[in-house]
Amino acid sequence: MTGPAEPGGRRRARRGGAREAAPARAVNYTRLRNPFPPMAVFSDDRIAVMHDAALRVLEELGVRVLLPEGRALLRAAGAIVDEDSQTVRIGREIVAAALATAPRSITVRAARPERDVILELGALNFQPGAGCPHATDLDRGRRPGTARDFRELIQITQAFDVLHLVPPLVEPQDVAPEIRHYFTMQTQLVHTDKVPFVYARGTPQVMESFEILRDFRGLGDAEFHAAPQCYTIINTNSPRQIDIPMAQGLIDFARAGQVAIVTPFTLMGAMAPITVAGAITLSHAEALAAITLNQLARPGAPVLYGTFTSNVHMKSGAPALGTPEHFKASLAAGQLARLIGLPWRCATGSAANINDAQAAHETQFALWGCLLAGATTVIHAAGWLEGGLTVSYEKLITDLEALQMVAELCAATPCSDEEIGFDAIAEVAPGGHFFAAGQTMARYQTEFYEPLVADWSNYGTWTERGARDASDRATDIWKRIVAEDWRAPADPARIGAMAEDIARRTAAGGAPPES
């Protein structure tokens, strides 16, 4: 069971015999509301024109849907299907009907009610970087992701209240693909009580993951399907294509009542037009197509609008993140999300190769784009390097400093007579200081945000302590978290039953991905 919160909202394990702690600063990073007024990059009338252009794309140009069942659902709703090219032209009335049934507010159940996540416009949720094939840290260097990396990164995610949903931070490549979903689900359920992630890699793996989660939580089929218990991310294949596993995921998650976060990945000048307006128009069209398919599978299914739109470096073709164009694209996506009224997902990220000043600058600049765009959930908010090829243990920690500071801004700043402090001002003579004032003495231990990784000591003290930089200090933090080996409070019988179930499924050969 987690213990009291450390500075910055991190939960530490209880240790017997510890000396009495200093007064703890009360923080709550679990239910955030975005405090910033939304910023616009385009006028409302141009946003309406972009929305209309996206509908024209769907009506006149269409999208390729590779899954036959997906094309059949769209055809039954009135879409025009060309089976030879697998292209589907979707009328705007079909899209409008789908948007009308998509929910405006979604509550996703975690293992404990206080970890439930609310997805609606105005809410603010953070997720660390996801889907990386590599991991890196200062001790072990850059390497293909392993089961150990997956487990450790899940533990670090669990440790911080400002991270609300658990994504697959790294791909555990030393676990065979046909049983990898067993490992990732079991690891999430044992090491975290937050909302878990399920990959949409074909119906067999999705259904088995649902069953494992359902049984572990002691739910019946009806209870599991009645409320979202997990989520997935659905990426379109830009431009204008939805592949088989993604289309199947849209259908499977809808029919099971679980959350699908629809996210076209459109890079300006590569798989999208080179302009911000053109790239977002294409992204919007693809997202509308995917949401429509999802709602046709089950009207009212929990689904999020999403985008991940940035530009490429035109000299190399490599993704560029945290750019002015990335920022503007996020703002435009937020305007379109508010136009259609759906909760939505945005993304930060960095193209830097190590956890350096470039990495911090790109991630934080992109983060502010998401915040000012009014994103409901922000993914890749901590730890991402190389445009998503690597997740860094140290960067995961250093990025959390920025996220916790944002979370502090989400809280109301009191302004009672006590805070205004006329008596405190009167207590100190002109030219004096407030260090020993009564108001200061009563509040000095709890009034200010306590940094997670920053070092505020002077140069002499910092040098005497070894002149260690932020990445060195972050290493100490993640190692301490991993050493705690936190386990979610759960019935040992259920943990044992899950292990036996997975062992039986593994012995039977598992389930093939993307079938």
DOLUMTOR-377752 format. One record per atom (N, C-alpha, C): residue in one letter; y, x, z. Coordinates in steps of 0.1 Angstrom, whole numbers, plus 5000, padded with zeros to 4 digits. Layout:
<sites>
AYXZ ...
</sites>
This chain:
<sites>
M498850095000 M500050005000 M501250095000 T502250064992 T503450144992 T504250125005 G504950225008 G505750225020 G507250205017 P508150245026 P509550215025 P510050295013 A511250245008 A511850304996 A512550435000 E512350534992 E513150654993 E514450634986 P515450724988 P516650714980 P516450694965 G517150594960 G516950574945 G515850474943 G515250414953 G514350304950 G512950354948 R512550484950 R511250524948 R510450484961 R509150444959 R508350404970 R507450524974 R507450554986 R506550664991 R505450614999 A504350684998 A503150645006 A503450665021 R502850585029 R502950595044 R502150715048 R502750795057 R502050905063 R502150895078 G500950895085 G500950885099 G501551005106 G502150985118 G502751095125 G504051155120 A504651095111 A505951145105 A507051115115 R508051205116 R509151185124 R509951065120 E510751015129 E511550895125 E512550925114 A512550845104 A513350875092 A514850835095 A515750895088 A517150855088 A517250705083 P518350645086 P518550505081 P518350505066 A517650405061 A517350405047 A518450315040 R518950355029 R519850285021 R519150165014 A519650045016 A518949935010 A519249924995 V518249924987 V518349904972 V517349814967 N517649744957 N516649654950 N516749664935 Y515849734929 Y515949764915 Y514949674907 T514349574914 T513249504907 T513649384899 R514849324902 R515249214894 R516749234890 L516949304879 L518249344874 L518849234864 R520149224865 R520949144855 R521949234849 N522049224836 N522949314829 N524449284833 P525149374839 P526549344843 P527549364833 F527249414821 F528149444811 F528349334800 P529649304797 P529849204787 P529349254773 P528649174765 P528149214753 P529249264743 M528949374736 M529849434727 M529349394713 A530349374704 A530049334690 A530349444681 V529549464670 V529949564660 V530349494647 F529849364645 F530349284634 F530949154639 S531749094631 S532348964634 S531248854634 D531448744641 D530448634641 D530148584628 D531148574619 D530848524606 D530048614597 R530148754599 R529348844592 R527948844598 I527748824611 I526448804616 I525748684611 A526448574609 A525848454603 A525448484588 V526248564581 V525848604567 V524648694567 M524548784577 M523348864578 M522048784581 H522248684590 H521148594593 H520648514580 D521648474573 D521348394561 D520748494550 A521148614550 A520548714540 A519148734544 A518848744557 A517448764561 A516548644557 L517048524559 L516348414555 L516148414539 R517048454532 R516948474517 R515848574514 V515748684522 V514748784520 V513348714521 L513148634532 L511948564534 L511648464524 E512648384519 E512448284509 E512148334495 E512948434491 E512948474477 E512148594475 L512048694484 L511348814482 L509948814490 G509948754501 G508748734509 G508348864517 V507248844524 V506648964532 V505148964528 R504649084528 R503249094526 R502549084539 V501548994540 V500748974552 V499349004548 L498749114554 L497449164549 L496349084555 L496549004566 L495448934573 L495348794566 P494148764560 P493948634554 P494248514563 E493848524576 E494148414585 E495648394587 G496348504587 G497848494588 G498448424576 R497948454564 R498448394552 R498048244553 A496848214557 A496448074558 A497347994567 L497648044579 L498547974588 L499947944582 L500448044575 L501748034569 L501747934557 R500647934550 R500447844538 R500347704544 A499647684555 A499547544560 A500847494565 A501747584569 A503047534573 A504047514561 G503647544549 G504447514538 G504947644530 A504547764535 A504947884529 A504247894515 I504847964506 I504347994493 I503548124493 V502248124490 V501448244491 V500948284478 D501048414475 D500448474463 D499348564468 E498148514466 E496948584471 E496748724464 D497148734452 D496948854445 D497748974451 S498948944454 S499849044460 S499849034476 Q499248934481 Q499248904496 Q500648874501 T501548834492 T502948814496 T503148664499 V503948644510 V504148514515 V505648494515 R506148384509 R507548344509 R507648234519 I508548254529 I508648164540 I509948094539 G509947964538 G511147884538 G511947884551 R513247874550 R514047874563 R513747764572 E513347654567 E512947544576 E511747574585 I510847654579 I509647694587 I510047794598 V511047884595 V511547974604 V512247904615 A513147804611 A513847734621 A512947654631 A511847604626 A510947524634 A510247624644 A509947744640 A509347844649 A510347884659 L511547914656 L512547954666 L512847844676 A512647714672 A512847604681 A511747594691 T510547644689 T509447634698 T509347764707 A509947874702 A509847994710 A510647984723 P510048024734 P510648004747 P511948094749 R512848044756 R514148114759 R513948204772 S513048164780 S512848244793 S511348254795 I510948374799 I509448394801 I509348474814 T508448424822 T508048494835 T506648554833 V506548684834 V505248754832 V504748794846 R503548754848 R502948774861 R502448914863 A502848974874 A502249104878 A501249084889 A500749194895 A499749184906 A500349114918 R501649134920 R502349074932 R503549004927 P503948894933 P505048814928 P506348894927 E506548984936 E507849054936 E507849154924 R506749174917 R506749254905 R506749174892 D506749044894 D506848954882 D508148994874 V508048984861 V509149024852 V509748904845 I511048884846 I511648774839 I512248824826 L511948764815 L512448794802 L513248684796 E514548704797 E515548614791 E516848684789 L517648624781 L518948684778 L519748694791 G520248814794 G520948844806 G520148924816 A518848914816 A517948994824 A517949134818 L517649234827 L517549374823 L516349444828 N515449484820 N514249554824 N514049684816 F513549784823 F513349914817 F511849954817 Q511550024806 Q510150074804 Q510350224800 P509350304805 P509450444800 P508950454785 G509050574780 G508550604766 G507150564764 A506750524752 A505450474750 A504850524737 G503550524737 G502750554724 G502750694719 C503050794728 C503150934723 C501750994722 P501451064711 P500251144710 P500151264718 H501251314723 H501251444730 H501951424744 A501651504753 A502351514766 A502751664768 T503851674776 T504251814780 T504851814794 D504651934800 D505251964813 D505452114814 L506252154823 L506552294824 L505352384828 D504352324835 D503252404839 D502152414828 R501852304821 R500752304812 R501152304797 G502452294794 G502952304781 G502652174773 R502852184760 R502652074751 R501252064747 R500651944747 R499251924744 R498951784739 P497751764733 P497351634730 P497151554743 G497551424742 G497351344754 G495951324759 T495751324772 T494451314778 T494351194788 A493151164792 A493051064802 A493751104815 R493751234818 R494451274830 R495951254829 D496551284817 D497951254814 D498251104816 F497451024810 F497650884810 F497650834825 R496750874833 R496650834847 R497850884854 E498251014853 E499351064860 E500650994856 L500850974844 L502150904839 L502250764844 I501050694845 I501050564851 I501450564865 Q500950664872 Q501350684887 Q502850704888 I503350794880 I504850814880 I505650684877 T505150614867 T505850484864 T505750394876 Q504650384883 Q504450294894 Q505450334906 A505750464907 A506550514918 A507950464918 F508550424907 F509950394906 F510150244903 D510850174912 D511150034910 D511950004898 V512750094893 V513550074881 V512850064868 L511550104868 L510650084857 L509849954859 H509949854851 H509449724854 H508149684847 L507949734835 L506749714828 L506049844825 V504649844825 V503949964822 V503549964807 P504050064800 P503550084787 P502550194786 P501850214775 P500950324773 P501750454770 L502150524780 L503050634777 L502450734768 V501150764769 V500550864761 V499150814757 E498750854745 E497350814740 E496350914746 P495350864753 P494350944759 P493250984749 Q493451084741 Q492651114730 Q491251174733 D491051214746 D489751254750 D488851144754 V489251024753 V488450904755 V488150834741 A486850814738 A486550764725 A487250624722 P487650604709 P488450494706 P487750354709 E486450354708 E485750224711 E485750184726 I485950284735 I485950244749 I487350284755 R488350324748 R489550364753 R490350254760 H490150134755 H490850014761 H490249984775 Y488950024777 Y488450004791 Y489150094800 F489350224796 F489950324805 F491450284808 T492150254797 T493550224799 T493750104808 M492949994806 M493149874814 M492749904829 Q491649974831 Q491150004844 Q492150094852 T492750194845 T493750274851 T494950204855 Q495450114846 Q496650034850 Q496349944862 L495249884863 L494949784873 L494749854887 V494149984886 V493950054898 V495250124904 H496050174895 H497150264899 H498550194898 T498550074894 T499850004894 T499749854897 D500749804903 D500849654904 D501849594895 K502349664885 K503349614876 K502649544864 V503449484855 V502949414844 V502249514834 P500949484831 P500149584823 P500349554808 F499949654800 F500049654785 F498649644779 V498549574768 V497249574761 V497649604746 Y496949704741 Y497149734727 Y496549624718 A497249584707 A496749494697 A496049574687 R494749604689 R493949684680 R492749614676 G492949494672 G491749414668 G491349314678 T490749204674 T490349094683 T489349144694 P488349214690 P487349254700 P487949324712 Q488749424709 Q489349504721 Q490349414728 V491149334721 V492049254728 V491349154737 M490349084732 M489648984741 M488949044753 E488349164751 E487749234762 E488849274772 S489949314768 S491049354777 S491549234785 F491649124778 F492048994785 F490948964796 E489748974792 E488648934801 E488649024814 I488849154812 I488849244823 I490049214832 L491249184827 L492349154835 L492149014842 R491648914834 R491448784840 R490548794852 D489448864850 D488448864861 D488948944873 F489649054870 F490249134881 F491249054890 R491948974883 R492948894891 R492348764896 G491048744894 G490348624899 G490848494893 L491148494880 L491648374874 L490548314865 G490648184863 G489848114853 G490548124840 D489848084829 D490348084816 D491648004815 A491647884821 A492847794820 A494047864827 E493847924839 E494847984846 E495448104838 F494548184832 F494948304825 F495848264813 H495448154806 H496148114794 H497448034797 A497547984809 A498647904813 A499947984816 A499848114819 A500948194823 A500748334818 P501748404812 P501648544807 P501248634818 Q500248714816 Q499748814825 Q499948964820 C500248974807 C500349104801 C501149094788 Y501349204782 Y502149204770 Y501649304760 T502049294747 T501749394737 T503049414729 I503049514721 I504149544711 I503549534697 I504249454689 I503849434675 I504849504666 N504449604659 N505349674649 N505049624635 T506049584628 T505849554614 T505749684606 N505249684594 N505249804586 N506349794576 S507549834580 S508749824571 S508549914559 P509049864547 P509649734546 P508749624542 R508949504549 R508349374545 R506849374545 Q506249424555 Q504749414555 Q504249404570 I503249314572 I502649304585 I501149334582 D500649434589 D499249484586 D498249394594 I496949424592 I495949344597 I495949334613 P495849454620 P495849444634 P497049384640 M498249414634 M499449354640 M499549204638 A499149154626 A499149014624 A498048944633 Q496949014634 Q495948954643 Q496448954657 G497149054661 G497749064675 G498648944677 L499548914667 L500448804669 L499648674671 I498548654664 I497748534666 I497048534679 D496348644682 D495448654694 D496348634707 F497448704708 F498248694720 F498948554721 A499348494710 A499848364710 A498848264716 R497648264710 R496548174714 R496148194729 A496248314734 A495948344748 A497148324757 G498348284752 G499448264760 G500048394766 Q499848504759 Q500348634764 Q501448684755 V502248774761 V503548814755 V503348904743 A503948874732 A504048964720 A505549004719 I505849134719 I507149184717 I507249234703 V507949164694 V507949194680 V509049304677 T508649404671 T509549524669 T509349584655 P510149544646 P510249634633 P510849764637 F510249874630 F510750004632 F511450044619 T512750024618 T513450044605 T514350164607 L514050274599 L514950384599 L515850384586 M517150384588 M518050374577 M517850494567 G517750464555 G517550564544 G516150604542 A515250544550 A513750574548 A513050454545 M512650374555 M511950244552 M512950124554 A514250154553 A515250044554 A516450094546 P517349994542 P518550034535 P519350144544 I520150224537 I520850334544 I521950284553 T522450164551 T523550104559 T523050044572 V523950034582 V523549964594 V523349824592 A524249754584 A524049614581 A522849584573 G522549664563 G521349644555 G520049664563 A520049774571 A518749804579 A518549684589 I519549644596 I519349534606 I519049404599 T519549374587 T519249254580 T517749254577 L517249374572 L515749384569 L514949364582 S515349434593 S514649424606 S514649284611 H515749214609 H515849074613 H514848984606 A514849004592 A513848924584 A512448954588 E512049074591 E510749104595 E510349044608 A511349054618 A511148994631 A510948844630 L511748784622 L511648634620 L510248594614 A509848674605 A508548644599 A507448654609 A507448764617 A506448784627 A506448674638 I507648644643 I507848534653 I507348404647 T507548374634 T507148254628 T505548244628 L504948354624 L503448354625 L502948334639 N503548404649 N503148384662 N503248244667 Q504348174664 Q504548034668 Q503647934661 L503347974648 L502347884641 L500947894647 A500648004653 A499348024660 A499347934672 R500447934679 R500547844691 R501947824694 P502547704691 P503947674694 P504147694709 G505347754712 G505647784726 G505147904732 A504347984724 A503848114729 A504948204733 P504748284743 P505848374748 P505948494738 V507148504732 V507448604722 V508848654724 L509048784721 L510348844722 L510748894708 Y511948874705 Y512648934693 Y512849084696 G512749174686 G513049314689 G513449384677 T513949504680 T514349604669 T514249744675 F513949834666 F514049974669 F514650034656 T515950034655 T516550074642 T517550194645 S517250304638 S518150414638 S518150474624 N518650594622 N518750654609 N517850784609 V517650834597 V516950964595 V517951074592 H517551194595 H518351314591 H518051334576 M519051314568 M518951304553 M518551444547 K518651544555 K518251684549 K516851704551 S516251644561 S514751664564 S513951544564 G514551424565 G513751294566 G513251264579 A513551354589 A513051334603 A513851224610 P513251144619 P514051044626 P515151104634 A516251044635 A517351084643 A517650974653 L517751004666 L517850894676 L519050934685 G519650824691 G520850844699 G522050884691 T522050834679 T523150854670 T524150744670 P525350754665 P526350644664 P525750524656 E524950554646 E524350454638 E523250374646 H522450444654 H521550384663 H522250294673 F523350334679 F524150264688 F524650134681 K525150144669 K525750024662 K524649934658 A523449984654 A522349894651 A521949814663 S521949874675 S521549804687 S522549684689 L523849714688 L524849614690 L524649494680 A524349524667 A524149424658 A522849344661 A521749404665 A520549334669 A520849244681 G521649284690 G522049194701 G522749074697 Q523649094687 Q524348974682 Q523448874675 L522448924668 L521448844661 L520548774671 A520148844682 A519348784692 A520048674699 R521348684702 R522048584708 R522248464698 L522348494685 L522548384676 L521248294676 I520048354676 I518848274676 I518448234690 G519048294701 G518848254714 G517648304721 L516948414716 L515748464722 L515948584730 P515148604741 P515148734748 P514748844738 W515148964740 W514849064730 W514749204736 R514149284728 R513749424731 R514549524723 C515049624729 C515749734722 C515149864727 A515649984722 A515050104725 A516050224725 T515850314734 T516550444734 T515650544727 G515750674730 G514950774724 G515650904721 S514951004718 S515551134715 S514651204705 A515351284696 A514651364687 A514551514691 A515051544703 A515051674709 A513551724711 N513351854711 N511951904712 N511651944727 I512651964735 I512451994749 I513451914757 N513251914770 N514051834780 N515351914782 D516251914772 D517451984773 D518751894772 A519851954770 A521151874770 A521051774758 Q520551824747 Q520451724735 Q519551604739 A518451634746 A517551524749 A518251424758 A519051474768 A519751384778 A520851304770 H521551374762 H522651314755 H522251204746 E521151234738 E520651134728 E520151004736 T519351034746 T518750914753 T519850834760 Q520750894766 Q521750814773 Q522750744764 F523050814753 F523950744743 F523250624737 A521950634734 A521150524729 A521050414740 L520850454753 L520750364764 L521950274765 W523150334763 W524350264764 W524550164753 G523950194741 G523950104730 G523149974734 C521950004741 C521149884745 C521749804756 L522449874765 L523149794776 L524249714771 L525049764762 L526249694757 L525849594747 A524549604741 A524049504732 A523449384740 G523249404753 G522649294761 G521149284760 A520449394758 A518949394756 A518349344769 T517249264767 T516449204778 T515549314784 T514949394775 T514049504780 T514349624771 V514449734777 V514749864771 V513549954772 I512949984760 I511750064760 I512150204756 H511250304759 H511550444757 H512750494765 A513050424776 A514150454784 A514050584792 A512850644793 A512650764801 A511450844795 G511650974793 G510551064790 G510351094775 W510851024766 W510551044752 W511251164746 L510451244738 L510951354731 L510351354716 E510951434708 E510451444694 E510351314686 G511251224689 G511151094682 G509851014685 G509351044697 G508150964701 G506851044700 L506851164695 L505651244694 L505151294708 T506051304717 T505751364730 T506451294741 V505751284752 V506351234765 V506351354774 S507551374780 S507751484789 S507751434804 Y506951504812 Y506951464826 Y508351494833 E508951604829 E510251634835 E511251544830 K511251514817 K512251424812 K512151274818 L510851244820 L510651114826 L511451104840 I511451204847 I512151214860 I513651224858 T514051314850 T515551324848 T516151204842 D515551134833 D516051014827 D516150904838 L515250904848 L515350804858 L516650804866 E517250924867 E518550934874 E519550844867 A519550844854 A520550754847 A520150604849 L518850574848 L518450434849 L518750384863 Q518550464873 Q518850424887 Q520350404889 M521150484882 M522650464883 M523050334876 V522450304865 V522650174859 V522250064868 A521150074874 A520649974884 A521649954895 E522250064900 E523350044910 E524549964905 L524849984892 L525949904886 L525649754885 C524349724885 C523949584884 C524149504898 A524249584908 A524449514922 A525949484924 A526149384931 A527549344934 A528149454943 T529449484941 T530149574950 T530949494960 P530649504973 P531249414983 P532749454984 C533549354987 C535049374989 C535549285000 S534849285011 S535249205023 S536349275029 D536949225040 D538049285047 D537449415053 E536249415057 E535649545062 E535549655052 E535249615040 E535249715029 E536649765026 I537549675025 I538949715022 I539449805033 G539149785045 G539249885056 G540649915060 F541449815063 F542849845067 F542849925080 D541949895089 D541849965102 D541450105100 A540550135090 A540150275087 A541350355082 I542150285073 I543250355068 I544250385079 A544450285088 A545350305099 A544950415109 E543650435110 E543050525120 E543450675116 V543650705104 V543850845099 V545250865097 A545850965103 A547250995101 A547451055087 P548751045083 P549051105070 P548651255069 G548051295058 G547651425056 G546351455063 G545751355070 G544451385077 G543251365067 H542051335073 H540851315065 H540051205071 F539151155063 F538351035068 F536851075072 F536551205072 F535251245076 F534751195089 A535651185099 A535251145112 A535751005115 A536250935106 A536750795108 A535550705112 G535850605120 G534850515124 G534050455113 Q534750405103 Q534150345091 Q533150445084 T533650575083 T532750675077 T531550705085 M531750715098 M530550745106 M529550635106 A529950515105 A529050405105 A528350385092 R528850445081 R528250425068 R527850545060 Y528050665066 Y527850785057 Y526450805053 Q525450755060 Q524050775056 Q523550675045 T524350565043 T523850465035 T524750415024 E526050465024 E527050405016 E526850445001 F526450564998 F526450614985 F525050634979 Y525050614966 Y523750654959 Y523350794962 E522050804965 E521550944968 E520750984955 P521151104950 P520551144937 P519051174938 L518351144928 L516951164927 L516651314924 V517351364914 V517051504909 V518251584908 A519451534908 A520651614907 A520851694920 D521451814919 D521751904930 D523251914931 W523751864942 W525251854945 W525751964954 S524852064956 S525252174965 S526252274957 N526952354964 N527852444957 N527052564951 Y527752644943 Y527052744936 Y526352844945 G526952884956 G526352974965 G525052924971 T525152804976 T523952744982 T522852724971 W523252674959 W522252654948 W521552794945 T522352904945 T521753034941 T520853074952 E521253054965 E520353094976 E519053024976 R519052894970 R517852814970 R516952844958 G517352944950 G516552984939 G517152954925 A518352904925 A518952874912 A518052794903 R517452684908 R516552604900 R517252494893 D516952474880 D517552374872 D516952234874 A517452134867 A517052004868 A515551984865 S515052054854 S513652044851 S512752104862 D513152214868 D512452264879 D512352164890 R513452104894 R513452004905 R512551884901 A512651844888 A511851734884 A510351754885 T509951884882 T508551924884 T508051894898 D508851934908 D508451914922 D508251764924 I509151684919 I509051534921 I507851474915 W507551504902 W506351434896 W505051494903 K505051614907 K503851674913 K503651604926 R504651574934 R504551514947 R503951364945 I504451304935 I504051164932 I502551164928 V502151254919 V500751254915 V499851284927 A500351374935 A499451414947 A499251304956 E500151204957 E500051094966 E498850994961 D498551004948 D497450924942 D497550774946 W498650714944 W498850574948 W497850484942 R497350384949 R496350284944 R496950144947 A496850054938 A497349924940 A496549854951 P497149784960 P496349704970 P495549604963 A494249614964 A493349514958 A492049504965 D491349394963 D490049374970 D489049474964 P488449554973 P487549654969 P486349594961 A486049474964 A484949404957 A485349384942 R486549354940 R487049334926 R487049464918 I487549574925 I487549704919 I486149744915 G485149724924 G483749754921 G483249674910 A483549544910 A483049454899 A483649494886 M484849534886 M485449584873 M484749704868 A484549804877 A483849924873 A482449894868 E481749804874 E480349764869 E480449694855 D481449614854 D481649544841 D481949644830 I482849734833 I483149834822 I481949924819 A481249964830 A480050044827 A479049974818 R478849844820 R477949764812 R478449754798 R479749734796 R480349724783 R480249854776 T480449964783 T480450094777 T479050134772 A478050094781 A476650114777 A476250044764 A476949924762 A476649844750 A477349894738 G478150004740 G478850064728 G480250034727 G480849954736 G482249924735 G482649834724 A483849834719 A484349754708 A485149834698 P484849814685 P485649894676 P487049854675 P487949954673 P489449914672 P489749874658 E490849794657 E491449754644 E490349694635 S489449614640 S488449554631 S488849414626 
</sites>
